[in-house]
Amino acid sequence: FFSVYDLFDIYEPQHKDAVRVTMEQIDVVHKFVAKYSDTFQLAFTSADIQNAFENNKIASLMGMEGGHSIDSSLGALRMFYQLGARYMTLTHNCNTPWADSCCAGTFPNDGLSYFGTQVVQEMNRIGMMVDISHVSEKTMQDVLDTTFAPVIFSHSNAYALCETPRNVPDHILEQMQDNGGIVMVNFYPNYVSCQNTSTIPQVADHIDYIRGKCGDGCVGIGAD
């Protein structure tokens, strides 16, 4: 996955250029893949991924890191899907008008707003994965209570092993097996050891811990 990411201002996250900047990021991915088409191949479906593998190419998908990218517009969400985005992280380190981040310091929506539930349901309907890395604990729970499709944590670890709000608490991990989703383990030291350095065995501890909470099928690698 390429992450198409609009760098936000934490004090004004829903800025007027969010949609344009995200579209330009997607355009860069399309141009990059076209330029290096001997190595990369755009993928929009599981069949496309299989085809890229059979052609000895790297399947190239896109995800949007931060719901501020859609400017509170379901139409923009649908158009980003048409351009190739296959997951969206509901927040980054800023709140959106409809979902609370783990790390903005305030929780104006108390999790997911009514419009936020519409975003999740529309993502389910069109086949875009809902990513709940970066969101608040209450938003995590609200999404699990709303979604009718599996969700992902694209780059998060176990809160029990490193107590940062970017990680996933046990009661959420325990619901992931029934949801059918996946937690992709992050290698960033502050989320592995809660220090400035970390080790491979410490990353493996997170993998083992998460597997113990929700099963073999719910853990992967999202190194960040």
N, C-alpha and C positions, 0 to 999 in steps of 0.2 A: 504494500500500500504506500502510495505517496500521500503525505499529509498536506492538504491545501489549507493554509493557515493565514488568517488576517491578523497581524499584530495589533492588539487593541490598546487603548488607553484605559487603565483600570478605573480612572475617574469619569470616563465617558465611553463606556464599552460599546454602546450601540451607536457608533458614529455613522455619519451619512455615507461613507465610502465603503462600508462593509461588503455589500453585494458586488460592487465593481472590483474591489481588490481580490475577492474570492474568485470571481470569473477570470481575472488576469492570472491568478495562480493555476487555475485549471488549464488555461491556454498554454502556460509554460509547460505543463506536463504533456499536453498533446503534442506540442512542438518538439519537446525532448524525445519522446517516444518515436516520433516520425523521423527525427534526425538519426537516431541510433536503432533503427528498426531491425538491424541484424541481431541485436541483443534483446530488445524489449518489444513487447506486444501489448497493446491496450486490451483490457479484459473488463467485460461488463456482466458476465454470467459465469456460472460454474463450467459450462461447456467451453467458453472462451479460455478459461484457465487450463482446462485439459488440452485444448488445442495448442496453446502456447507451450505447454510441457512437451507435447508430441513434436513440436517444431524446434525443440531445444532453445526456447526463448524464456525470458523472465516475464511472467504475467504481471501486468502493471495496472493496479487498481488505484482508486482515489478515495480518501475520506476527508471530511471537513472537521477540523479541530476547533470547535467552538460554535455554539448556536447563534452567537452574535452575527455570524456570516449570512443568515437569512433575513435579517432586519425585520423579524416578527412577521414574516410573510410565508404562508403555505404555498403560494404560487412560486415564490423564489425557491423554496425547498424542492418542489416538483421539477422545476427547470434545472436545478443543480443535479438532480437524479438523471435527467435526460442527457446532461453533459458528461455523466460518468461517475458522480459521487455515489458511493455504495455504503458509507456509514457517515454518521455525524455525531460528534461528541457534543452533548447538549449544552455544556458550558466549558469555558476554559477557566482561568483563575479570576474571571470577573462574572458577576451575575448577568443574566439576560433579563429582559422585562418579564419573562415567563418561567425561569428556572434558576434556582440558587446554586452557586458554586460552593465548593468546600472551603475556598480560600480567600473570599472577598471581605470577610470580617463582619458582614451583615447578611440577614436572611429575609429580605422583604417579601418573598413569595411563600414563606413557610414550606419550602420544598418546590413542588411543581404547581403552577397556577392552572386555572381551567384551560387557558389557551395552550399551556404546556402539555396538558393531556391530549389536546387535539393534535399537537405536533407529533407526539409519540404514536398516536393512532394512525396518523397519515403516513408516517414512516413505515409502520407495520403494513399498511395497505399497499404502498408502492414497492415494498421490498427493500427498503434502506435500513441497515442495521442501526439500532439505537446503542450508542456508546455512552456509558455512565462513569467513565473515568473523569476526574476533576469535579464531579458534582458533590453537593452536600449529602450527608447521611440521610436526611429526610427526603431529598430528591431521589436518591437511590431507591428508597422504599416506595415512594409514590410511583416511580416508573415501574417497578416490579408489580405493583398493584394495578397498573393501567395496561401494560403491554399484553398483547396476545401472541407475541413472537419472542424467540430467544433474544437476549440482550448481550452486549459485550462490555467488559472493562478492557480497553485497548492497551493500557499501560498502568497497572496498579498492583499493589502487593497486599499482604495480610497485615491488618492493623495490629493484631495481637503480637506480631514480631517487631513492628516498628510503628509507634503510636504517632502517626501524622495523619491529619484529615484527608490526605490524598490516598490513603490506603483503605481497605475494605474491612469493616467490622464482621465479627463472626456471624451475627444473625443475618447479615446479607449474604455472606458466603454460603450459609446453610440453605438458602432459598434458590441458589443458582442451579442446583441439580434438577429440581422440579421445573425450573424455567427452561432448562436446556441450553443455557448460555455458557460463556467462557470468560475466565479471568486470565489476561495476558500479563505475565510477570515482568516487572520493570527492573532494569539494571541500575537506575540512577541511585547513587549511594544514599542520598537523604531519605529515600523511600525503602531502601534495603536494610540499612543498619542504623538509620537516623543519625549518621555521622558523615564526615566528608569523604570517607573511603569505605569500600566494601569488598567482599571477596566472593569468589565463585561458590564456595560452600554456603555462604550466607544466602545467595540467590537460590541455591538448591533447597535450603531450609524453607524458603517461602513457597517453592513449588510443592514440596512434600506437605507443608501445612495446609495449603489450599486444597490439594488433592484429598487430604484427610477430611476436609469439611464438606466437599461437594463431589468427590469422585474423580476417577482418572480422566474422564472426558471433559472436565470443566476447567482445565488448566493448560495454558500455552505460554509462549514467549512474546513479549512486546517490549523490546529492550529500551526504546525511547532514545 
